[in-house]
């Protein structure tokens, strides 16, 4: 009878340990996943800022080229074309 009770107690302790380690493992997994997602979010924000700066630079270059094109277009006359 005493052995049966000891086995039941050991069995309960084993289940509790198993549940604890399972929950702890899930917690660690979620914590690591959260850290990775935060890192990805920060990297995307920095990438977005860099792309916005590049877009501003490219728009400036395009505006300059358009201005040069309009100036060149206005220089062409019938005499210059002949």
Helices and strands as residue ranges (DSSP letters): H 2-75, H 78-81
